[in-house]
Every structure is written in structure tokens, then in C-alpha cells.
Amino acid sequence: MRKPRDFDAELKALEDKAKELKFRKVQQLGELVIATGADMLTADELAGALIAIAETKDVARREAWAKRGAAWFRGKARRAAPANDDNAGSAQAQPLSTQSPSGGQGPN
């Protein structure tokens, strides 16, 4: 006979994992705000810009923001990569460019 599953323990483990993922997401968003220089904005300005971006239905505009964000991440990866190791730089650029699906910056 099989041992019965402890659903409570499994549920608790999943809840703990969800909390950890949410914490990491919030931390990474904060780091992104700082890295992009958006921490110079007031909380109201930043919230307004994010709301405007979230409400934008124009696909072309969202794609342009995504391309700009991806280019920003690639540029950050190149600056962080050692100058004599080209393979490490290209390997770093791939994960960073997929890190933020919205990746875009404010309206231009």
C-alpha cells in the first residue's frame, strides 16, 4: 500500500515557492527601475507612466518599446561582459534580453 500524500505539506511548499517568486519579481522590478534611471521620477510619475504603458493597445508602439528594452538589455550585457571574452558576452545577452517581456521604456 502506498503512503498517503500530505496535501497540506505540498500546498504549504507551493505557497512558500509562490511567495519567493513574488519577492524576487518585486526585487527585480526595483532593480530595473534603478538601472534604467527611472528612480529619478516621483512615484506618481512612474505610476502614471506604467499605467499608460499597460493601457496602450497600439501593438506597433508596444513592439517598439519592447525592441528598445531588448536593445537596452543587450547593451547592458555588452558593458558587463569581459572585453576579451566575446562568447561570454553573447551568452549573457540572450538570458538578459528575455528577462523582461515588456522590456519597454516610457512613451516617446
LUMKE-477738 format. One record per residue (C-alpha): residue number from 1; residue in three letters; chain; x, y, z. Coordinates in nm, 4 decimals. Layout:
# residues N
+-----+------+-------+----------+----------+----------+
|  nr | rest | kette |        X |        Y |        Z |
+-----+------+-------+----------+----------+----------+
| NUM |  ALA |     A |        X |        Y |        Z |
...
+-----+------+-------+----------+----------+----------+
This chain:
# residues 108
+-----+------+-------+----------+----------+----------+
|  nr | rest | kette |        X |        Y |        Z |
+-----+------+-------+----------+----------+----------+
|   1 |  MET |     A |   0.0000 |   0.0000 |   0.0000 |
|   2 |  ARG |     A |   0.1277 |   0.3458 |  -0.0901 |
|   3 |  LYS |     A |   0.1924 |   0.6115 |   0.1655 |
|   4 |  PRO |     A |  -0.0819 |   0.8767 |   0.1552 |
|   5 |  ARG |     A |   0.0212 |   1.2145 |   0.0168 |
|   6 |  ASP |     A |   0.0474 |   1.5029 |   0.2567 |
|   7 |  PHE |     A |  -0.1522 |   1.7586 |   0.0605 |
|   8 |  ASP |     A |  -0.1166 |   2.0201 |   0.3332 |
|   9 |  ALA |     A |   0.2625 |   1.9985 |   0.3215 |
|  10 |  GLU |     A |   0.2628 |   2.0113 |  -0.0585 |
|  11 |  LEU |     A |   0.0297 |   2.3107 |  -0.0561 |
|  12 |  LYS |     A |   0.2483 |   2.4873 |   0.2011 |
|  13 |  ALA |     A |   0.5588 |   2.4210 |  -0.0119 |
|  14 |  LEU |     A |   0.3845 |   2.5631 |  -0.3197 |
|  15 |  GLU |     A |   0.2697 |   2.8697 |  -0.1263 |
|  16 |  ASP |     A |   0.6240 |   2.9256 |   0.0004 |
|  17 |  LYS |     A |   0.7587 |   2.8947 |  -0.3527 |
|  18 |  ALA |     A |   0.4966 |   3.1407 |  -0.4824 |
|  19 |  LYS |     A |   0.5918 |   3.3907 |  -0.2107 |
|  20 |  GLU |     A |   0.9601 |   3.3566 |  -0.3000 |
|  21 |  LEU |     A |   0.8866 |   3.4084 |  -0.6715 |
|  22 |  LYS |     A |   0.6748 |   3.7154 |  -0.5964 |
|  23 |  PHE |     A |   0.9515 |   3.8563 |  -0.3753 |
|  24 |  ARG |     A |   1.2113 |   3.8004 |  -0.6488 |
|  25 |  LYS |     A |   0.9844 |   3.9625 |  -0.9083 |
|  26 |  VAL |     A |   0.9363 |   4.2712 |  -0.6921 |
|  27 |  GLN |     A |   1.3097 |   4.2885 |  -0.6211 |
|  28 |  GLN |     A |   1.3977 |   4.2572 |  -0.9899 |
|  29 |  LEU |     A |   1.1444 |   4.5247 |  -1.0857 |
|  30 |  GLY |     A |   1.3005 |   4.7574 |  -0.8292 |
|  31 |  GLU |     A |   1.6462 |   4.6837 |  -0.9663 |
|  32 |  LEU |     A |   1.5181 |   4.7526 |  -1.3186 |
|  33 |  VAL |     A |   1.3720 |   5.0874 |  -1.2120 |
|  34 |  ILE |     A |   1.7075 |   5.1861 |  -1.0642 |
|  35 |  ALA |     A |   1.9139 |   5.0527 |  -1.3561 |
|  36 |  THR |     A |   1.7078 |   5.2441 |  -1.6131 |
|  37 |  GLY |     A |   1.7303 |   5.5662 |  -1.4169 |
|  38 |  ALA |     A |   1.3552 |   5.5716 |  -1.3598 |
|  39 |  ASP |     A |   1.4198 |   5.6024 |  -0.9867 |
|  40 |  MET |     A |   1.4734 |   5.9732 |  -1.0565 |
|  41 |  LEU |     A |   1.0989 |   6.0029 |  -1.1253 |
|  42 |  THR |     A |   0.8499 |   6.0617 |  -0.8484 |
|  43 |  ALA |     A |   0.6323 |   5.7675 |  -0.7510 |
|  44 |  ASP |     A |   0.3347 |   5.9432 |  -0.9114 |
|  45 |  GLU |     A |   0.5212 |   5.9972 |  -1.2402 |
|  46 |  LEU |     A |   0.6429 |   5.6390 |  -1.2511 |
|  47 |  ALA |     A |   0.2984 |   5.5008 |  -1.1681 |
|  48 |  GLY |     A |   0.1386 |   5.7212 |  -1.4340 |
|  49 |  ALA |     A |   0.3881 |   5.6112 |  -1.6974 |
|  50 |  LEU |     A |   0.3390 |   5.2451 |  -1.6120 |
|  51 |  ILE |     A |  -0.0393 |   5.2810 |  -1.6218 |
|  52 |  ALA |     A |  -0.0175 |   5.4491 |  -1.9634 |
|  53 |  ILE |     A |   0.2034 |   5.1682 |  -2.0927 |
|  54 |  ALA |     A |  -0.0238 |   4.8982 |  -1.9505 |
|  55 |  GLU |     A |  -0.3310 |   5.0608 |  -2.1074 |
|  56 |  THR |     A |  -0.1701 |   5.1022 |  -2.4505 |
|  57 |  LYS |     A |  -0.3419 |   4.8856 |  -2.7106 |
|  58 |  ASP |     A |  -0.1265 |   5.0045 |  -3.0042 |
|  59 |  VAL |     A |   0.0692 |   4.6912 |  -3.0965 |
|  60 |  ALA |     A |   0.3287 |   4.8810 |  -3.3011 |
|  61 |  ARG |     A |   0.4051 |   5.1122 |  -3.0104 |
|  62 |  ARG |     A |   0.4361 |   4.8193 |  -2.7671 |
|  63 |  GLU |     A |   0.6664 |   4.6376 |  -3.0112 |
|  64 |  ALA |     A |   0.8820 |   4.9497 |  -3.0431 |
|  65 |  TRP |     A |   0.9087 |   4.9716 |  -2.6639 |
|  66 |  ALA |     A |   0.9954 |   4.6007 |  -2.6475 |
|  67 |  LYS |     A |   1.2700 |   4.6443 |  -2.9093 |
|  68 |  ARG |     A |   1.4088 |   4.9432 |  -2.7227 |
|  69 |  GLY |     A |   1.4076 |   4.7469 |  -2.3981 |
|  70 |  ALA |     A |   1.5733 |   4.4446 |  -2.5564 |
|  71 |  ALA |     A |   1.8425 |   4.6690 |  -2.7057 |
|  72 |  TRP |     A |   1.8952 |   4.8250 |  -2.3629 |
|  73 |  PHE |     A |   1.9408 |   4.4801 |  -2.2064 |
|  74 |  ARG |     A |   2.1832 |   4.3766 |  -2.4832 |
|  75 |  GLY |     A |   2.3812 |   4.6958 |  -2.4284 |
|  76 |  LYS |     A |   2.3959 |   4.6279 |  -2.0544 |
|  77 |  ALA |     A |   2.5192 |   4.2742 |  -2.1227 |
|  78 |  ARG |     A |   2.7940 |   4.4008 |  -2.3540 |
|  79 |  ARG |     A |   2.9125 |   4.6519 |  -2.0966 |
|  80 |  ALA |     A |   2.9132 |   4.3858 |  -1.8248 |
|  81 |  ALA |     A |   3.0960 |   4.1244 |  -2.0364 |
|  82 |  PRO |     A |   3.4752 |   4.0955 |  -2.0183 |
|  83 |  ALA |     A |   3.6405 |   4.2674 |  -2.3145 |
|  84 |  ASN |     A |   3.8484 |   3.9626 |  -2.4133 |
|  85 |  ASP |     A |   3.5688 |   3.7015 |  -2.3989 |
|  86 |  ASP |     A |   3.3233 |   3.7510 |  -2.6846 |
|  87 |  ASN |     A |   3.1464 |   3.4181 |  -2.6276 |
|  88 |  ALA |     A |   3.0593 |   3.5059 |  -2.2686 |
|  89 |  GLY |     A |   2.9072 |   3.8349 |  -2.3823 |
|  90 |  SER |     A |   2.6811 |   3.6722 |  -2.6377 |
|  91 |  ALA |     A |   2.5790 |   3.4061 |  -2.3879 |
|  92 |  GLN |     A |   2.4904 |   3.6754 |  -2.1359 |
|  93 |  ALA |     A |   2.2931 |   3.8810 |  -2.3852 |
|  94 |  GLN |     A |   2.0416 |   3.6038 |  -2.4528 |
|  95 |  PRO |     A |   1.9115 |   3.5465 |  -2.0986 |
|  96 |  LEU |     A |   1.9038 |   3.9161 |  -2.0179 |
|  97 |  SER |     A |   1.7068 |   4.0063 |  -2.3279 |
|  98 |  THR |     A |   1.4338 |   3.7583 |  -2.2357 |
|  99 |  GLN |     A |   1.4225 |   3.8599 |  -1.8711 |
| 100 |  SER |     A |   1.1591 |   4.1285 |  -1.9159 |
| 101 |  PRO |     A |   0.8891 |   4.0532 |  -2.1723 |
| 102 |  SER |     A |   0.7573 |   4.4094 |  -2.1666 |
| 103 |  GLY |     A |   1.1138 |   4.5374 |  -2.1679 |
| 104 |  GLY |     A |   0.9973 |   4.8714 |  -2.2966 |
| 105 |  GLN |     A |   1.0517 |   5.2151 |  -2.1604 |
| 106 |  GLY |     A |   0.8129 |   5.5061 |  -2.1373 |
| 107 |  PRO |     A |   0.6405 |   5.6713 |  -2.4308 |
| 108 |  ASN |     A |   0.8479 |   5.8838 |  -2.6653 |
+-----+------+-------+----------+----------+----------+
